[in-house]
């Protein structure tokens, strides 16, 4: 995606400073790298160690020090416990991290006492999930931003509560509900695709649901959406329509079909893939059958259409040089 070098600067010519929390994770690492390549001044929070000095986002004092040191114009909050099963096992920890950290970041970003040196309070971009919906009966075309939320899992509940904190703040903000992410990330964590591809190449069996439907999102598409939002904010073009956006791929597909099509694109045998139903697999967290999202509002607001599965896998194959 081509963009001007001026996109990454404020009107004063100074590069926009972006703090990316969770930059050691799959989504955060990809976003941080993309924004850095686009010319933004990126400050990466990776938990323990790194540029952030090991800031604990569940500590109000640590968050205050982090924001004072980074002095961000924009905060992209990706840090979270994203394993649904882990959240189900450790409910208190899930809320402490997914909700508590968000609360501290929003509160500290909202107050000048945090020591921020910016000309205005930071723009807050918060990553959420399609799992705020129950997925029992997905509407034709996927859930929209207007549909009622009803999470089934602790993870979904914690992300919904964090959404409400961000949307209830006085900050300029965008909550991005994401579909199943896949792609290439500089992080050691490679998400669903890494697990699936590794299992297929090892000969399996890789059990994939035939009755669980998502709208898979390419990581580079997410990064481009974030870049466009930051540019719009920097140019004063951000509107209220940007406060809540569904960022999803442009095709609804089952996990099983996604795996088969991955094999087709990468010249692998699909024999290692075993189609299973949700009812046949034990899971700590309740699973949602269909949380496919509609990205029509995203296309209207940002003029950007994320890839279909076919387009995404082709781009991914080219990226890997396959």
N, C-alpha and C positions, 0 to 999 in steps of 0.2 A: 504494500500500500504506500503510495507516494504522498509525501506531505512536506510542507515548507519548513525550513529551519526556524522561521519566525514563529511557528506553531508552539514551540517550547518556551517562549519568552513572554514576560509581562510587558505592558506598554512601556515600561522604563528600559526595556532591553535586557533586564536581568532574567536569568533562567528560572522557570518555575520550580520551586523546591517541593519534591514529592516524598512523603514518608510512606513506605509500603510495609505494613506489619505482616508477619508470617512469611517473610521473603525467603525462608528456607523451604517452604512447602511447594507443592506442585503448581498451584495457581499463582501464589505470590512471587515465586522465582521467575516464572514466565512473564508476568506483568512487569516486574522490576527490570528485567533485561530489556524488554521491548521499550519501556519508557526511557531507559538509559540510552538506547540506540537512537531514539527519536530526539535526543538532545536535552531532555529534562535533567535537572539535578536531583538524583535519586538517593535517598537515605534508606538503607535496608535494615529492617528489624527482623532478626532471625531467632529471637528468644534468648538463649544463652550464648554469649560471645558475639562476635561480629561487630559492626559499626555501632550497634545499639548498646554495647557494653553490658549485655545480659539483662536488659530491662524485663521485669516481670509485669506483664500487662494487667495482672489481677491486683497489683499494688498501686494504689493511688499515688504514692510518693514516687515510685519508679516511673509511672506514666508522666507525671509532672516534669521529672528530670529529662525524660526522653523527648518530650515536646519542646522543652527549653533548649536542648542541645540541637535538635533537628531544625527547629524554627520553620515548620513546613507551611507552604501555601495550600497544599492538598494532602489529605490523609487517605490512603487506600487501605482499608482494613480487611485483610484476608485471613488473619490468624484466627484459628478455631479448632476445637476438637470436632473433626468431620466424620469420624467413624460412628455410624448409627448404633452399632452394637456396644462400642465403648461408652457412648453416652447413656445407653440403657442400663449398663452395669453400674456406672458411676454418675448417677443423676446430679448429685450435689456438685461434683467436679465439672460436669458439663455446663451447668448454669453459672458456676464461678468463672469459668473461662469464656464461654460463648456470650454470656450476658454481662457478667461483671467487668470484663475487660472492655467491652463496648461502652458500658456506662462510664468507666473512668476516662476513656479516650474522649468521649463526647463532652463530658463535664469539663475536663481540663482544656479541651480545645475551645470551649465556649467562654472561658474566663481569661482575661488578660493576666491574671495572677499566675498563670502557667508560665509566664516569661516569654511568650511568643513575640517575635519582632516584626511580624508581617503587617501590611497596611490594612488588612481586614481579617476577620476570623477565617480559619481554614475551611476549605471545601471538603466535605466528608463523603467518601465513596465506600459503601458497605456491601460486602458480598454476602448474599443469603442463598436460599436453596428452593428448588421446586418442591421439596418435601414439607413445605408449609401447607400443602394441599393433601387431602386424604387419598386422592387418586382412586376412589371407589368407582365413580362414573365420570370420567373426563369428558368435558364438552367437545363437540365436534370442532376441530381446529386447535384444540388445546386450551388450557386455562389462560385467561387474560388477567390483567391487573385488577379488573373490576370484580372478579369472582371471589366468593367467600372462602376464606382460609379455614382449615380444620386439620392440623397436623396429627398424625397417628403416633409419632415417635417422640422420645425425649429430645432427640436432636432437632426435629422439626419444631417442637415447642420452644426450645432454647433460641433457635434462630428467629422465630416469630417475635419473641420477646425482645430480642436485640434489634430487630427491625423497628419495633414500636419506640424504642429509646431514640434511635436515630431520627425517625420521622417526626417525633415529638419535640425535637430540639430546635433551637433558634438558628442553627447553622444552615448554610447552603449545603444540600445533601442529595445524594442519590443512593437508593437501595436497589441492588441488582440481584434479582432472583435467577440463579443459574441452573441449567440442566446438567446432566451427566457430562463431565468434562473429559476430554481426551486430547492427545497431542504430544508435542515434544517440549519438555521443560528441562532447564539446567539443574533442577533439583534432583537429588537422589531418589526422591519419591516420585514415582511415575503413574500413580493413580490406577484407575480401572484398566486402562489400556496396557499399562506395564505388566499388571498381574495377568491379564488375559493373554497377551502376546507371549509372555514368558512361559506360561503353561502350554500354549499351543506348540511353541518351538521345542519344548521338552517332551512332547508326545502325549500330554494330557494325563488323565481326562480333565477337561475344563468344562464345568457345568454352568450353563448359561440359561437364563429364564426365557421360556417361550411366551410367557404370559405377563411379562413386566415391560411396560412401554415407556420410553423416554424420547426426548428430542436432543440427541447428543450434540454438544457444543465444542468446537475446535478451540483450543487454548489461544491460538493466535487471533481468533475472532474476538474472544473476550478482551485480550490485550488491546486490540484496535478500538473496541467500544470504550474502554477506559481512557485511551489516548484522546479520542474524540470528545469525550466529556470534559476532560481536563482543558483541552484547547477551547471548547465552548465557554467554560468558566473563565479562563484567562482573558477571553475576548468579550466577556460580559454578555454572552448569548444564551446562557443557561436559562431554561424556563421551568415553570412548575411541572410541566409534563415529564421532566427528567427525574422527578423525585422517586418514582417507583417504576422500574423497567424490568420486563422479562427478557433475559438474555439467553436465548436458546438457539440450537441449530434449527434449520429450516425443514427438517424431515422427522416424522415420527417413526420409530423403529423399535422392535424388541431387542433385548440384549443378545438373544440367540442370533437373530438376523444380522445384527451388527458384527458379531464375531465371524459369521460365514462370509460376509462381504469384506471384512478385513483380510481374511485368507485369500479371497479372490484377487484383491489388489496387490497383495504382497507375495503371491505365488506360493502359498502354503496349502497343505492339505487340511480340509476342515474335519478330518476323521477324528481329531483329538477333541472336538467339541461335542458335548452331550447336552441335548435339550432337556430341560427339567421344568417342572411347574413349581410355583411358590409353595404350594401345599406340601410338596414332597421334600422340601429342604428346611431343616431346623434353623431358626434364626432367633437371636435374642431380641432384636428390635422388630416390631411389626413392619411388614413391607407394603408399600403402596403399589397397586397393580398398574396404574396409568397416571403419571403426573406430567404428561407431555404439556409443553407450554406453547403459547402463541407469541410470536415475536413481531406481530403487526405494528404495535405501538412503537417498538424500537426502530423499525424501518421508517416510520413516519417522523419520529422525533430526530433521529440522527442521520437518516438517509443511508442506512447501512443494513445490508442483508447478510447474516451469517450463512455459512456454507451448509448445503445438504450433506448427507452422509457420503454420497458418491463424490461430491466436490471435495469434501474434507479429507477423505482417505486418499484421493488423488494428490492433493496438496501435501499431505503427510508423506506419501511415498516419494514425491519429488524432494521434500525436505531431507529425508533420510538417504537420498541418492539411490533408491532402489529401482 
